[in-house]
Amino acid sequence: MVSFKIHRLKDQASAQFRWAPHTSGPATVKQKDYELIGEVEALSAYVLFNQLRGTPNQLRVGDLLELPDASLRIFKFIGLEEATWFLTQARIETSDAALSGMDGEATPVNAGA
């Protein structure tokens, strides 16, 4: 059996997700839009879906299943599809020393040399 973590799509993001057009390929989701509601064991993601159907914890459109290898599956109207967490790019900090040689004006390049 495989252990799945269930991430519930928060209510404020749910309406936006439901009305968004279907896209192909892996979905990119933001962690701030989800809350972990539990962990359940099942033979597969679809078996888990059927086990939870009709219970208070049933999967809703937009909910995520996280597998032990940290891969994600998002529940859409058409079934379960691959998903990934949205990762922000780290800001590159420049030191004052690197900026000290720059005066803010471009230096013309001598093309005839």
DSSP file (Angstrom, degrees, kcal/mol; ACC not computed):
  #  RESIDUE AA STRUCTURE BP1 BP2  ACC     N-H-->O    O-->H-N    N-H-->O    O-->H-N    TCO  KAPPA ALPHA  PHI   PSI    X-CA   Y-CA   Z-CA
    1    1 A M              0   0    0      0, 0.0     2,-0.4     0, 0.0    42,-0.2   0.000 360.0 360.0 360.0 150.7    0.0    0.0    0.0
    2    2 A V  E     -A   42   0A   0     40,-3.0    40,-2.6    42,-0.0     2,-0.6  -0.865 360.0-132.4-109.9 141.5    1.0    3.6   -0.7
    3    3 A S  E     -A   41   0A   0     -2,-0.4     2,-0.4    38,-0.2    38,-0.3  -0.842  23.7-166.1 -96.4 123.0    0.6    6.4    1.7
    4    4 A F  E     -A   40   0A   0     36,-3.5    36,-2.8    -2,-0.6     2,-0.4  -0.904  12.9-145.4-110.0 134.1   -0.9    9.6    0.2
    5    5 A K  E     -AB  39  66A   0     61,-2.5    61,-2.8    -2,-0.4     2,-0.6  -0.834  18.9-143.3 -91.4 135.8   -0.9   13.0    1.8
    6    6 A I  E     -AB  38  65A   0     32,-3.0    31,-2.8    -2,-0.4    32,-0.9  -0.897  12.5-167.1-106.2 122.9   -4.1   14.9    1.0
    7    7 A H  E     -AB  36  64A   0     57,-2.5    57,-2.7    -2,-0.6     2,-0.4  -0.945  13.6-146.5-109.3 118.3   -3.8   18.7    0.4
    8    8 A R  E     -A   35   0A   0     27,-3.0    27,-1.9    -2,-0.6     2,-0.3  -0.705  16.1-123.0 -88.5 130.2   -7.2   20.5    0.4
    9    9 A L  E     -A   34   0A   0     -2,-0.4    25,-0.2    25,-0.2    54,-0.1  -0.566  34.9-115.6 -68.8 127.7   -7.6   23.5   -1.9
   10   10 A K    >>  -     0   0    0     23,-3.1     4,-1.4    -2,-0.3     3,-0.8  -0.286  22.2-112.8 -67.0 153.4   -8.6   26.4    0.2
   11   11 A D  H 3> S+     0   0    0      1,-0.3     4,-1.1     2,-0.2     3,-0.2   0.854 113.1  55.9 -57.5 -41.2  -12.1   27.9   -0.4
   12   12 A Q  H 34 S+     0   0    0      1,-0.2     4,-0.5     2,-0.2    -1,-0.3   0.815 114.3  40.3 -66.2 -28.0  -10.8   31.3   -1.8
   13   13 A A  H <> S+     0   0    0     -3,-0.8     4,-2.2    20,-0.2    -1,-0.2   0.663 101.3  75.0 -89.3 -18.7   -8.8   29.5   -4.5
   14   14 A S  H  X S+     0   0    0     -4,-1.4     4,-2.4     1,-0.2     5,-0.2   0.911  93.4  48.9 -63.0 -45.6  -11.4   26.9   -5.2
   15   15 A A  H  X S+     0   0    0     -4,-1.1     4,-1.5     1,-0.2    -1,-0.2   0.907 112.1  49.3 -63.1 -41.2  -13.8   29.1   -7.2
   16   16 A Q  H  > S+     0   0    0     -4,-0.5     4,-0.8     1,-0.2    -1,-0.2   0.902 112.0  49.0 -64.0 -40.9  -10.9   30.4   -9.3
   17   17 A F  H >< S+     0   0    0     -4,-2.2     3,-0.7     1,-0.2    -2,-0.2   0.905 107.9  54.1 -65.2 -42.1   -9.7   26.9  -10.0
   18   18 A R  H 3< S+     0   0    0     -4,-2.4    -1,-0.2     1,-0.2    -2,-0.2   0.837 113.5  41.4 -63.5 -34.0  -13.2   25.6  -11.0
   19   19 A W  H 3< S+     0   0    0     -4,-1.5    -1,-0.2    -5,-0.2    -2,-0.2   0.509  90.5 106.0 -94.7  -5.0  -13.7   28.4  -13.6
   20   20 A A  S << S-     0   0    0     -4,-0.8     3,-0.1    -3,-0.7     2,-0.0  -0.461  79.8-104.1 -72.5 145.9  -10.2   28.3  -15.1
   21   21 A P        -     0   0    0      0, 0.0     2,-0.2     0, 0.0    -1,-0.1  -0.367  40.3 -98.9 -68.6 151.0   -9.8   26.6  -18.5
   22   22 A H        -     0   0    0     -2,-0.0     2,-0.3     1,-0.0    54,-0.0  -0.502  41.9-164.2 -69.6 134.7   -8.4   23.1  -18.7
   23   23 A T        -     0   0    0     -2,-0.2     2,-0.2     2,-0.1     4,-0.0  -0.909  14.3-125.8-119.5 150.4   -4.7   23.1  -19.6
   24   24 A S  S    S+     0   0    0     -2,-0.3     0, 0.0     2,-0.0     0, 0.0  -0.565  71.2  34.6 -90.3 160.1   -2.6   20.2  -20.8
   25   25 A G  S    S-     0   0    0     -2,-0.2    -2,-0.1     2,-0.0     2,-0.0  -0.194 107.7 -25.1  87.1 176.0    0.6   19.2  -19.1
   26   26 A P        -     0   0    0      0, 0.0    57,-0.3     0, 0.0     2,-0.2  -0.330  65.1-127.7 -63.3 137.9    1.5   19.3  -15.5
   27   27 A A  E     -c   83   0A   0     55,-2.2    57,-2.6    -4,-0.0     2,-0.5  -0.608  13.5-140.4 -82.0 145.8   -0.4   21.9  -13.4
   28   28 A T  E     -c   84   0A   0     -2,-0.2     2,-0.3    55,-0.2    57,-0.2  -0.951  25.6-175.6-109.1 123.2    1.7   24.3  -11.3
   29   29 A V  E     -c   85   0A   0     55,-2.8    57,-3.2    -2,-0.5     2,-0.4  -0.857  22.3-126.1-122.8 153.0    0.1   25.0   -7.9
   30   30 A K    >   -     0   0    0     -2,-0.3     3,-1.6    55,-0.2     4,-0.2  -0.830  11.4-140.6-101.2 134.0    1.0   27.3   -5.0
   31   31 A Q  G >  S+     0   0    0     -2,-0.4     3,-1.7    55,-0.3    -1,-0.1   0.800  99.7  66.8 -61.7 -29.4    1.5   25.9   -1.5
   32   32 A K  G 3  S+     0   0    0      1,-0.3    -1,-0.3     3,-0.0    -3,-0.0   0.715  95.3  58.4 -66.2 -18.8   -0.3   29.0    0.0
   33   33 A D  G <  S+     0   0    0     -3,-1.6   -23,-3.1   -20,-0.1     2,-0.3   0.441 103.8  63.0 -87.8  -0.4   -3.5   27.8   -1.7
   34   34 A Y  E <   -A    9   0A   0     -3,-1.7     2,-0.4   -25,-0.2   -25,-0.2  -0.886  57.5-161.9-128.4 154.0   -3.5   24.4    0.1
   35   35 A E  E     -A    8   0A   0    -27,-1.9   -27,-3.0    -2,-0.3     2,-0.4  -1.000  29.3-117.5-132.8 138.7   -3.7   22.9    3.6
   36   36 A L  E     +A    7   0A   0     -2,-0.4   -29,-0.2   -29,-0.2     3,-0.1  -0.590  32.4 175.4 -73.6 124.1   -2.7   19.4    4.6
   37   37 A I  E     -     0   0A   0    -31,-2.8     2,-0.3    -2,-0.4    -1,-0.2   0.531  53.0 -56.1-110.1  -8.1   -5.7   17.6    5.9
   38   38 A G  E     -A    6   0A   0    -32,-0.9   -32,-3.0     2,-0.0     2,-0.4  -0.941  43.9 -94.5 159.0-179.6   -4.3   14.1    6.4
   39   39 A E  E     -A    5   0A   0     -2,-0.3     2,-0.3   -34,-0.2   -34,-0.2  -0.999  33.6-179.3-133.7 132.7   -2.6   11.0    5.2
   40   40 A V  E     -A    4   0A   0    -36,-2.8   -36,-3.5    -2,-0.4     2,-0.4  -0.977  20.5-133.4-135.1 144.3   -4.3    7.9    4.0
   41   41 A E  E     +A    3   0A   0     -2,-0.3     2,-0.3   -38,-0.3   -38,-0.2  -0.806  36.4 148.9 -98.5 139.7   -3.0    4.5    2.7
   42   42 A A  E     -A    2   0A   0    -40,-2.6   -40,-3.0    -2,-0.4     3,-0.1  -0.969  55.3-110.5-158.0 166.2   -4.4    3.0   -0.5
   43   43 A L  S    S-     0   0    0     -2,-0.3     2,-0.3   -42,-0.2    -1,-0.1   0.840  97.2 -11.7 -71.9 -33.5   -3.3    0.7   -3.4
   44   44 A S  S  > S-     0   0    0    -42,-0.1     4,-2.2     1,-0.1    -1,-0.2  -0.950  74.0 -96.1-156.6 172.0   -3.5    3.6   -5.9
   45   45 A A  H  > S+     0   0    0     -2,-0.3     4,-2.3     1,-0.2     5,-0.1   0.885 123.5  48.9 -63.9 -38.9   -4.7    7.2   -6.3
   46   46 A Y  H  > S+     0   0    0      2,-0.2     4,-2.1     1,-0.2    -1,-0.2   0.856 108.9  52.2 -72.2 -33.8   -7.9    6.0   -7.9
   47   47 A V  H  > S+     0   0    0      2,-0.2     4,-2.3     1,-0.2    -2,-0.2   0.912 110.2  50.0 -64.3 -41.6   -8.6    3.4   -5.2
   48   48 A L  H  X S+     0   0    0     -4,-2.2     4,-2.2     2,-0.2    -2,-0.2   0.917 107.4  53.8 -61.2 -44.1   -8.1    6.2   -2.7
   49   49 A F  H  X S+     0   0    0     -4,-2.3     4,-1.1     1,-0.2    10,-0.3   0.927 111.9  44.6 -55.1 -46.6  -10.6    8.4   -4.6
   50   50 A N  H  < S+     0   0    0     -4,-2.1    -1,-0.2     1,-0.2    -2,-0.2   0.854 110.6  54.3 -68.7 -35.5  -13.2    5.6   -4.5
   51   51 A Q  H  < S+     0   0    0     -4,-2.3    -1,-0.2     1,-0.2    -2,-0.2   0.888 113.5  42.1 -63.6 -38.8  -12.5    4.9   -0.8
   52   52 A L  H >< S+     0   0    0     -4,-2.2     3,-2.3    -5,-0.2    -1,-0.2   0.645  85.2 116.9 -85.6 -15.7  -13.1    8.6    0.2
   53   53 A R  T 3< S+     0   0    0     -4,-1.1     4,-0.0     1,-0.3    -3,-0.0  -0.304  83.8  15.1 -58.5 131.2  -16.2    9.1   -2.1
   54   54 A G  T 3  S+     0   0    0      1,-0.3    -1,-0.3     2,-0.0    -2,-0.1   0.431 105.5 106.6  85.0  -0.2  -19.2    9.9    0.0
   55   55 A T  S X  S-     0   0    0     -3,-2.3     3,-1.7     1,-0.1    -1,-0.3  -0.638  86.6-105.8-103.1 165.7  -17.2   10.7    3.1
   56   56 A P  T 3  S+     0   0    0      0, 0.0    -1,-0.1     0, 0.0    -4,-0.1   0.763 121.3  51.6 -61.3 -23.0  -16.6   14.1    4.7
   57   57 A N  T 3  S+     0   0    0     -5,-0.1     3,-0.1    -4,-0.0    -4,-0.1   0.168  78.9 142.7 -99.0  18.1  -13.0   13.9    3.4
   58   58 A Q    <   -     0   0    0     -3,-1.7     2,-0.2    -6,-0.2    -5,-0.1  -0.204  60.9 -95.2 -59.2 151.1  -13.8   13.0   -0.2
   59   59 A L        -     0   0    0    -10,-0.3     2,-0.3     4,-0.0    -1,-0.1  -0.447  40.3-158.1 -70.0 137.5  -11.6   14.6   -2.8
   60   60 A R    >   -     0   0    0     -2,-0.2     3,-2.5    -3,-0.1    15,-0.3  -0.797  36.7 -79.7-111.2 157.5  -12.8   17.8   -4.3
   61   61 A V  T 3  S+     0   0    0     -2,-0.3    15,-0.2     1,-0.3   -43,-0.1  -0.363 121.1  26.5 -57.1 127.6  -11.8   19.3   -7.7
   62   62 A G  T 3  S+     0   0    0     13,-3.5    -1,-0.3     1,-0.4    14,-0.1   0.191  89.3 131.4 101.6 -14.0   -8.5   21.0   -7.2
   63   63 A D    <   -     0   0    0     -3,-2.5    12,-2.8    12,-0.2    -1,-0.4  -0.339  47.6-136.0 -70.5 154.6   -7.3   18.8   -4.3
   64   64 A L  E     -BD   7  74A   0    -57,-2.7   -57,-2.5    10,-0.2     2,-0.5  -0.860   9.5-155.2-114.1 146.2   -3.8   17.3   -4.4
   65   65 A L  E     -BD   6  73A   0      8,-2.8     8,-2.1    -2,-0.3     2,-0.5  -0.988  13.4-157.2-113.5 128.1   -2.5   13.9   -3.5
   66   66 A E  E     -BD   5  72A   0    -61,-2.8   -61,-2.5    -2,-0.5     6,-0.2  -0.931   8.3-149.3-108.1 123.7    1.2   13.8   -2.6
   67   67 A L    >   -     0   0    0      4,-2.7     3,-2.3    -2,-0.5   -63,-0.1  -0.385  32.8 -99.6 -84.1 165.8    2.9   10.4   -3.0
   68   68 A P  T 3  S+     0   0    0      0, 0.0    -1,-0.1     0, 0.0   -64,-0.1   0.782 124.7  58.5 -58.0 -27.2    5.8    9.3   -0.8
   69   69 A D  T 3  S-     0   0    0      2,-0.1     3,-0.1     1,-0.0    -2,-0.0   0.330 120.4-111.2 -84.6   9.9    8.3   10.4   -3.5
   70   70 A A  S <  S+     0   0    0     -3,-2.3     2,-0.1     1,-0.3    -1,-0.0   0.476  72.2 140.7  74.6   6.0    6.9   13.9   -3.2
   71   71 A S        -     0   0    0     13,-0.1    -4,-2.7    -5,-0.0     2,-0.3  -0.495  42.4-138.0 -74.5 152.6    5.3   13.8   -6.6
   72   72 A L  E     -DE  66  83A   0     11,-0.9    11,-1.6    -6,-0.2     2,-0.4  -0.843  17.3-166.6-117.1 148.6    1.8   15.4   -6.8
   73   73 A R  E     -DE  65  82A   0     -8,-2.1    -8,-2.8    -2,-0.3     2,-0.4  -0.999  14.1-151.7-129.5 130.6   -1.4   14.5   -8.5
   74   74 A I  E     -DE  64  81A   0      7,-3.2     7,-2.4    -2,-0.4     2,-0.7  -0.853  15.5-127.7-104.9 138.1   -4.2   17.1   -8.8
   75   75 A F  E     + E   0  80A   0    -12,-2.8   -13,-3.5    -2,-0.4     5,-0.2  -0.755  38.1 169.0 -87.9 115.4   -7.9   16.1   -9.0
   76   76 A K  E >   - E   0  79A   0      3,-3.5     3,-1.3    -2,-0.7   -58,-0.0  -0.635  52.5 -92.3-115.7 175.7   -9.6   17.6  -12.0
   77   77 A F  T 3  S+     0   0    0      1,-0.3     3,-0.1    -2,-0.2    -2,-0.0   0.802 127.2  46.7 -58.5 -29.4  -12.9   17.1  -13.6
   78   78 A I  T 3  S-     0   0    0      1,-0.3     2,-0.3     0, 0.0    -1,-0.3   0.479 124.4 -87.8 -95.3  -2.8  -11.3   14.5  -16.0
   79   79 A G  E <   - E   0  76A   0     -3,-1.3    -3,-3.5     2,-0.0     2,-0.5  -0.942  69.3 -23.5 134.6-156.4   -9.4   12.6  -13.3
   80   80 A L  E     + E   0  75A   0     -2,-0.3     2,-0.3    -5,-0.2    -5,-0.2  -0.822  59.1 178.7 -98.8 130.6   -6.0   12.9  -11.6
   81   81 A E  E     - E   0  74A   0     -7,-2.4    -7,-3.2    -2,-0.5    -2,-0.0  -0.883  35.2 -86.6-129.1 160.8   -3.2   14.7  -13.5
   82   82 A E  E     + E   0  73A   0     -2,-0.3   -55,-2.2    -9,-0.2     2,-0.3  -0.321  47.4 178.2 -65.4 145.1    0.4   15.5  -12.7
   83   83 A A  E     -cE  27  72A   0    -11,-1.6   -11,-0.9   -57,-0.3     2,-0.3  -0.961  13.9-159.1-144.1 160.2    1.2   18.7  -10.7
   84   84 A T  E     -c   28   0A   0    -57,-2.6   -55,-2.8    -2,-0.3     2,-0.2  -0.973  28.8-104.5-137.9 153.3    4.2   20.5   -9.3
   85   85 A W  E     -c   29   0A   0     -2,-0.3     2,-0.4   -57,-0.2   -55,-0.2  -0.560  38.2-114.3 -74.4 142.2    4.7   23.1   -6.6
   86   86 A F        -     0   0    0    -57,-3.2     2,-0.5    -2,-0.2   -55,-0.3  -0.653  32.8-159.6 -74.9 127.3    5.3   26.7   -7.8
   87   87 A L        -     0   0    0     -2,-0.4     2,-0.2   -57,-0.1   -57,-0.0  -0.949   9.1-137.0-114.1 126.9    8.8   27.7   -6.8
   88   88 A T        -     0   0    0     -2,-0.5     2,-0.3     1,-0.1     0, 0.0  -0.539  26.0-111.9 -79.0 147.3    9.8   31.3   -6.6
   89   89 A Q        -     0   0    0     -2,-0.2     2,-0.2     1,-0.1    -1,-0.1  -0.606  32.3-115.8 -79.2 137.3   13.1   32.3   -8.1
   90   90 A A        -     0   0    0     -2,-0.3     2,-0.2     1,-0.1    -1,-0.1  -0.479  30.5-113.2 -71.3 140.1   15.6   33.5   -5.5
   91   91 A R        -     0   0    0     -2,-0.2     2,-0.7     1,-0.1    -1,-0.1  -0.535  24.4-128.8 -73.2 138.7   16.7   37.1   -5.8
   92   92 A I        -     0   0    0     -2,-0.2     2,-0.4    -3,-0.0    -1,-0.1  -0.810  20.9-147.6 -91.1 117.0   20.3   37.5   -6.8
   93   93 A E        -     0   0    0     -2,-0.7     2,-0.4     0, 0.0     0, 0.0  -0.710   8.3-155.3 -86.0 130.0   22.0   39.9   -4.3
   94   94 A T        -     0   0    0     -2,-0.4     2,-0.1     2,-0.0    -2,-0.0  -0.869  17.1-123.1-104.9 141.1   24.7   42.1   -5.8
   95   95 A S     >  -     0   0    0     -2,-0.4     4,-1.3     1,-0.1     3,-0.3  -0.396  18.3-117.9 -79.3 158.1   27.4   43.4   -3.6
   96   96 A D  H  > S+     0   0    0      1,-0.2     4,-1.4     2,-0.2    -1,-0.1   0.820 114.5  61.2 -62.0 -31.3   28.1   47.1   -3.2
   97   97 A A  H  > S+     0   0    0      1,-0.2     4,-0.5     2,-0.2    -1,-0.2   0.887 102.9  49.2 -64.7 -38.5   31.6   46.5   -4.6
   98   98 A A  H  4 S+     0   0    0     -3,-0.3     3,-0.4     1,-0.2    -1,-0.2   0.843 114.4  45.6 -69.8 -32.2   30.1   45.2   -7.8
   99   99 A L  H >< S+     0   0    0     -4,-1.3     3,-1.5     1,-0.2    -1,-0.2   0.659  93.2  79.4 -84.1 -16.8   27.9   48.2   -8.2
  100  100 A S  H 3< S+     0   0    0     -4,-1.4    -1,-0.2     1,-0.3    -2,-0.2   0.786  89.3  55.3 -65.7 -27.0   30.6   50.8   -7.3
  101  101 A G  T 3< S+     0   0    0     -4,-0.5     2,-0.5    -3,-0.4    -1,-0.3   0.559  94.8  81.8 -80.9  -7.5   32.1   50.6  -10.8
  102  102 A M    <   -     0   0    0     -3,-1.5     4,-0.1     1,-0.1    -3,-0.0  -0.868  51.9-177.4-103.1 127.1   28.7   51.5  -12.4
  103  103 A D        -     0   0    0     -2,-0.5    -1,-0.1     2,-0.4     3,-0.1   0.370  52.9-105.8-103.1   4.1   27.7   55.1  -12.5
  104  104 A G  S    S+     0   0    0      1,-0.3     2,-0.4     0, 0.0    -2,-0.1   0.274  90.5 100.5  93.2 -12.0   24.3   54.5  -14.1
  105  105 A E  S    S-     0   0    0      0, 0.0    -2,-0.4     0, 0.0    -1,-0.3  -0.855  74.6-116.8-108.4 144.7   25.3   55.8  -17.5
  106  106 A A        -     0   0    0     -2,-0.4    -4,-0.0    -3,-0.1     0, 0.0  -0.564  22.6-135.6 -77.6 139.7   26.2   53.6  -20.4
  107  107 A T        -     0   0    0     -2,-0.2    -1,-0.0     1,-0.0     2,-0.0  -0.848  25.6-116.6 -95.2 127.2   29.7   53.9  -21.8
  108  108 A P        -     0   0    0      0, 0.0     2,-0.4     0, 0.0    -1,-0.0  -0.328  24.7-129.1 -64.2 144.2   29.9   54.0  -25.6
  109  109 A V        -     0   0    0      1,-0.0     2,-1.1     2,-0.0     3,-0.1  -0.799  14.3-127.8 -94.9 133.3   31.7   51.2  -27.2
  110  110 A N    >   -     0   0    0     -2,-0.4     3,-0.8     1,-0.2    -1,-0.0  -0.704  28.0-179.9 -82.5 100.9   34.4   52.1  -29.8
  111  111 A A  T 3  S+     0   0    0     -2,-1.1    -1,-0.2     1,-0.2    -2,-0.0   0.672  73.5  61.6 -77.8 -17.5   33.3   50.0  -32.8
  112  112 A G  T 3         0   0    0      1,-0.2    -1,-0.2    -3,-0.1    -2,-0.1   0.439 360.0 360.0 -89.9   1.8   36.2   51.2  -34.9
  113  113 A A    <         0   0    0     -3,-0.8    -1,-0.2     0, 0.0    -2,-0.1   0.482 360.0 360.0 -82.2 360.0   39.0   49.9  -32.8
